[in-house]
Amino acid sequence: SPSRALSEAHRVLRPGGTLVVLTLAQHEQEEIASAYSHQNLGFAPSKLRALLRNAGFSTTRCEITSRERHKPYFEVLTAYANRAS
């Protein structure tokens, strides 16, 4: 559960600490995701920001930071989030 994982990260991260999240951006490649036992089809930046906010983080950056050059052109979503002091 992404929500539970982020809540646990918030719990164990020291006040003022930064969490870095790297994940696949939202995609429609169900067959590939299934072959690797992925539990979801990536995240839209707005969804990841909301998950981080709900876990108690303030997000400083959340955007697509790279893209594969070949099909299926997966994109990597990177987020930086801080735990309040």
QUIVEN-V15424 format. One record per residue. RES is the residue in one letter. PHI is phi as a letter, one per 40 degrees, with the letter a starting at -180 (none if undefined). Layout:
# QUIVEN-V15424
RES&PHI + RES&PHI
This chain:
# QUIVEN-V15424
S&none + P&d + S&c + R&c + A&c + L&c + S&c + E&c + A&c + H&c + R&c + V&c + L&c + R&c + P&d + G&g + G&c + T&b + L&b + V&b + V&b + L&b + T&a + L&c + A&c + Q&d + H&a + E&b + Q&c + E&d + E&c + I&c + A&c + S&c + A&c + Y&b + S&f + H&c + Q&c + N&a + L&b + G&g + F&b + A&c + P&d + S&c + K&c + L&c + R&d + A&c + L&c + L&c + R&c + N&c + A&c + G&h + F&c + S&b + T&c + T&c + R&a + C&a + E&a + I&c + T&b + S&a + R&a + E&c + R&c + H&b + K&d + P&c + Y&f + F&d + E&b + V&b + L&b + T&b + A&b + Y&b + A&b + N&b + R&c + A&d + S&c
